[in-house]
Amino acid sequence: MKIDAISYPPRGLSRDEAARYVGVGSTLFDEMVADGRMPTPKRINSRTVWDRAAIDIAFTSLPENDSGLQTLLERSRRDGKGSPQIRSLRIRG
């Protein structure tokens, strides 16, 4: 194979690489594939490979972790109420 001076990120990832790319362990990654949160792999001859671009789309589609703080801040601003702690956290805008 010819050595290329330009570095390319891999498009196809193994199961362990795909799990690391998403930031989870292999077992959780398998669960996410099974329940549809992550894409199914492609087959290249005898290899099972995940498409990095498809993983990016699936990852972006995962729900955000909503702590409820933003809702409290918006309600406090709208109602003009709230505890002193909430009032001091109001987002200026």
Phi and psi in degrees as a GROMACS rama.xvg file:
@    title "Ramachandran Plot"
@    xaxis  label "Phi"
@    yaxis  label "Psi"
@TYPE xy
-75.2587  135.664  LYS-2
-80.7918  129.282  ILE-3
-105.259  135.79  ASP-4
-71.9734  -18.7718  ALA-5
-94.197  133.604  ILE-6
-89.373  129.19  SER-7
-114.484  132.692  TYR-8
-70.6313  143.742  PRO-9
-66.4861  138.094  PRO-10
-84.8314  -37.2642  ARG-11
-100.86  132.837  GLY-12
-121.172  142.419  LEU-13
-70.0238  172.076  SER-14
-57.7126  -48.7864  ARG-15
-66.127  -39.0217  ASP-16
-65.4981  -41.3382  GLU-17
-63.9869  -42.1155  ALA-18
-62.3842  -45.8406  ALA-19
-62.3763  -39.3813  ARG-20
-60.0578  -38.7637  TYR-21
-80.5181  -23.2058  VAL-22
96.242  23.4628  GLY-23
-128.515  170.315  VAL-24
-78.8116  166.393  GLY-25
-62.1145  -38.5654  SER-26
-64.8638  -46.7057  THR-27
-64.4607  -38.7485  LEU-28
-60.0545  -43.5188  PHE-29
-58.157  -42.5523  ASP-30
-62.5948  -41.036  GLU-31
-67.2748  -34.7397  MET-32
-67.2439  -44.6252  VAL-33
-62.9253  -37.2934  ALA-34
-93.8679  3.50137  ASP-35
91.6659  0.836245  GLY-36
-73.7038  -24.9797  ARG-37
-122.033  153.51  MET-38
-72.6424  160.171  PRO-39
-79.269  157.075  THR-40
-78.9979  166.941  PRO-41
-101.71  157.643  LYS-42
-108.085  127.129  ARG-43
-121.167  101.272  ILE-44
54.3992  -116.336  ASN-45
-96.0222  0.745331  SER-46
-92.3103  144.877  ARG-47
-104.945  120.567  THR-48
-133.654  134.383  VAL-49
-95.814  137.476  TRP-50
-80.0579  117.95  ASP-51
-57.6941  -38.3295  ARG-52
-64.7864  -40.0758  ALA-53
-67.2717  -36.5554  ALA-54
-64.7997  -40.6773  ILE-55
-58.942  -44.6077  ASP-56
-63.7031  -45.6307  ILE-57
-63.8747  -41.1647  ALA-58
-63.5866  -42.7909  PHE-59
-62.5055  -30.2085  THR-60
-79.8857  -11.8487  SER-61
-63.4241  145.455  LEU-62
-67.5033  149.898  PRO-63
-76.474  154.092  GLU-64
-86.3745  100.217  ASN-65
-91.2644  112.93  ASP-66
-80.6876  -10.9226  SER-67
88.285  -7.85082  GLY-68
-62.9361  -43.6553  LEU-69
-60.3914  -40.5982  GLN-70
-63.005  -43.2205  THR-71
-62.4978  -42.2764  LEU-72
-63.7095  -43.4258  LEU-73
-65.9108  -41.2422  GLU-74
-64.3143  -41.4897  ARG-75
-62.5163  -42.1622  SER-76
-64.6948  -43.7069  ARG-77
-67.2  -43.5027  ARG-78
-86.2186  -15.1169  ASP-79
69.4618  18.8836  GLY-80
-119.202  -174.067  LYS-81
122.268  161.865  GLY-82
-69.5061  161.941  SER-83
-57.0056  -34.8222  PRO-84
-64.7979  -42.8801  GLN-85
-66.9361  -43.2098  ILE-86
-60.8406  -35.6328  ARG-87
-73.0215  -16.5721  SER-88
-94.9193  -1.39716  LEU-89
-51.2723  139.032  ARG-90
-81.8071  129.28  ILE-91
-83.9386  132.755  ARG-92
